[in-house]
Amino acid sequence: MSVRKNFTMPEAIVHDLEELARLMNKKQSQVIQELIEDRMKLYNKEKKLDSLEKMSGMFSGLIPEHIDMQWIKSQDGH
């Protein structure tokens, strides 16, 4: 479904939009839509990376440093 919106922009931005649309051989609305989609993808990627970065420190200290796969395997027989 498409929704009609009216925006007010400075003349320089309007000129740039017209030029981009011409260079890309697309409608102005397509240019705006693609730019918004690209920016949202970037924002969402940064948000996910931020969350992962915060989570990465959550588990430090839970497992003592001397415990590794070799140590776990050596404990198998006990």
C-alpha positions in Angstrom: 0.0 0.0 0.0 1.3 3.4 -0.8 0.7 6.6 1.2 0.9 10.1 -0.2 3.1 12.5 1.9 3.9 16.2 1.4 7.3 17.4 2.5 8.9 20.8 2.7 12.5 20.9 1.7 15.1 23.6 1.1 15.5 24.5 -2.6 19.1 23.1 -2.7 17.9 19.7 -1.4 15.1 19.7 -4.0 17.6 20.4 -6.7 19.9 17.6 -5.5 16.9 15.2 -5.4 15.9 16.1 -8.9 19.5 15.6 -10.1 19.8 12.3 -8.3 16.6 11.0 -9.8 17.7 12.1 -13.2 21.2 10.5 -12.8 19.7 7.3 -11.4 16.9 7.3 -14.0 14.3 6.9 -11.2 11.4 8.8 -9.8 12.1 11.1 -7.0 9.9 9.1 -4.7 12.0 6.0 -5.5 15.2 7.8 -4.7 13.8 8.9 -1.3 12.5 5.4 -0.6 15.8 3.8 -1.4 17.8 6.3 0.7 15.5 5.7 3.7 15.7 1.9 3.3 19.5 2.1 3.1 19.7 4.3 6.2 17.3 2.0 8.2 19.5 -1.0 7.3 22.5 0.8 8.5 20.8 1.9 11.7 19.5 -1.6 12.4 22.9 -3.1 11.8 24.5 -0.6 14.2 21.8 -1.3 16.8 22.5 -5.0 16.6 26.2 -4.5 16.8 25.7 -2.3 19.9 23.6 -5.0 21.5 26.2 -7.7 20.8 28.9 -5.5 22.2 26.9 -5.0 25.4 26.3 -8.7 25.7 29.9 -9.7 25.1 30.9 -8.6 28.6 27.9 -10.2 30.3 29.4 -13.6 30.6 33.0 -12.8 31.5 34.0 -14.3 34.8 31.3 -17.0 34.8 33.8 -19.7 33.8 37.2 -19.6 35.4 40.1 -19.1 33.0 41.8 -22.4 33.8 38.7 -24.3 32.4 39.0 -25.2 28.8 38.1 -28.1 26.6 41.2 -30.1 27.6 40.4 -29.6 31.3 36.7 -30.6 30.7 37.8 -33.8 28.8 40.2 -34.7 31.6 37.4 -34.5 34.2 35.2 -37.0 32.2 36.5 -40.0 34.0 35.7 -38.7 37.5 
